[in-house]
Amino acid sequence: MNKLSNDEKKYLLSTIRDVQNFPKPGILFKDITTLLGDKDAFKFLLDHLENRYKNANLDYIVGIESRGFILGAPLADRLNIAFVPIRKPHKLPYMTISQKYSLEYGFDEIEMHVDAFEKVQNPNVLLVDDLIATGGTAKAACELILKVGANLKEACFLLNLVDLNGVKELEKYCPIYSILEV
């Protein structure tokens, strides 16, 4: 599966805006809305992801609320496979399974429909999100996918915040692909 060249990575990174002190003081927020608003950059990103995964024998793409939807749904369309959302509690209308995960102070939870992968036996799944930081949400998503018996082929992130070491949390579940590392 292909990766981007350093020049291609620089191009994509140049379309992502840094926002100081958001959502709280001391945080440097990576704002991907500027990449999404650049039709050429967004097409380039989706072309790359389509090329990377077109022969990966995937049945589903799972996106984590909400920016994982923005990347995962169009990729699923391009690959002609199904898209499954993982959401915060009480956002999905049918029966769900859930997974709790730790935060710095307390816990949070994500959910997925119990029948999300029912149409394919032993489905091959790609997890997609915009960013991996500490890895808590992504780890919970991996656990949900595996809990229902799917084959988690890879987790893909547009950005990996390397200093926060979230990838280390996920490596025991599946291979990880980070398009950009910052």
N, C-alpha and C positions, 0 to 999 in steps of 0.2 A: 504494500500500500504506500502510496506516494506521500511525500512531505513537501513543504514549501522551501524555496531557496531563501537565503538570508535577505536578499533584495525584496523578494515577495513578502516576507515577514515584515520588513521595514515599511513597505507600502501599506499593508493592512494596519500596522501599529500607528502609522501617521494619520489614519482616519479615526482613531479613537481619542476622545477628549479626556484630559485629566481635570478633575474637579477637586480642588483643595477643600478640606474640612467638611466633607459630606459623607455620610449623613450626620457625622458628629466631628468635633474638633480633633485634629491629628490624623484623620483618615484621608488618603488620596484615592478618590473614587474613579474607576475606569468606566467612562460613559460610552457605551457602544451605540447610543442613538445616532451619533455622528457617522459611524460606519454604516448603519442601517439607512441613513438619509443620503448616503452617497451611492447612487444606483450602480456605478461601475465597481466600487469596492464590494458592495453586497453581492453583486453577480459574481465577481471574482471569487469571493469566499464560498458561495454555494457551488460554483463550478469545481472548485478544489475539493470540497466535501463529496460532491457527486462522483468525481473521478476516484477519490480514495475508496469509496464504499460501493461502487457499482458492481463489483464482482465479489463482494463479501458474503453473499448468500444470506442476506438479512431478511427477516419477516416483519419486523417492527422497529420503529424508532420511538424511544420514550424520551419525552422532554419534561424537564422540571420547571414548575411554575416560577416565573412567567417568561423569562427570557429564553429558556429552553424551548418554549413553544415557537418563538420567533425564528429560531434556527432549525429546530427539528421538523416542524410541519412542512415547510417548503422543501426540505431535503427528502422527507418521506414521499412527497408528491413527485419529485424528480426521479426517485428510485422506484416509483410505482409500488410502494408498500404502505402499510398502515401506520398511523401515528397514535400513540397512547400518552395522555397527559398524566403527570403526577402533580397533585395539587395539595394545598393546605386543607386542613380538616373542614368538613361540611360544605365543600364547594362542588363535589360530584353528586349527581342526582340518584345514583343507583347504589347497591350494596358495595361496600369498599373493604379493603384490608388496609391496615395502617402500620406505620413504623415510627416509633419515637426516637429522638436523638438529642444529644446533649448540646446545650449552648453554654456560653461562659457563665451565665447565671440562670440555671433552670433547664427546661426542656422545650422542645417543639415537636411537631408531628407532621407527617405527610401521608397522603392516601392515594390509592389507585383502585379502580374498579376490580372486583374479584374475578370478573370474566374478561379482563382486558386482552388476554392472549388465547381465548377459547377456540378461535377459528383455526389455529395451527397447532399440531402436535409437536412438542419439543421445539418451540420457536426460538429463533436466533434474534437477539435484541441488541441494539445500539443505544446507549444512554447518551443524551446530548444536553449540555447546558452552556451558558455563556462563560462562566468563570468558576474556577476551583480555588478556594481560599483555604480554610481550615479542613474542609472535607466532610463536615458533619452532615449536611443535607445530601450530598452525593453518596455518602456511605449508606445513609438510610434508604436512598433510592435503589442502590445496588441490592441491599437486603430485601427490599420489597420485590424486586424483579426475580431474585433467586427463590424467594419464599413461595412463589407461585409456579416454580419449576421451569422457568425460562432459562435459556443459555445466554448469559451476558457475554457477548463477544468482545465489546470494548466500551469504554467511556470516553467521550470526546468533549473537549472544552476549548472554546475560543481563546481564553486567557487562563494561564496558570500563575497565580501569585506565589512564586517559588519560595520566598522567605517564610510563608505560612505553612509550608510542608503538607498541604492537604493531599497531594498525590500519594504520599506514603500510606495514608489511611485506606486508600482504594486498591493498591496494588495486589492485595490478597484476593480481591474479587474478580479482577479482569485486567487486561492490558489497558493502559491509559494513553490517549493521544491528546496532547496540548498543542494547538496550532501556534500560539504565541506564549512565550514565557517572559514575565516581567518581575 
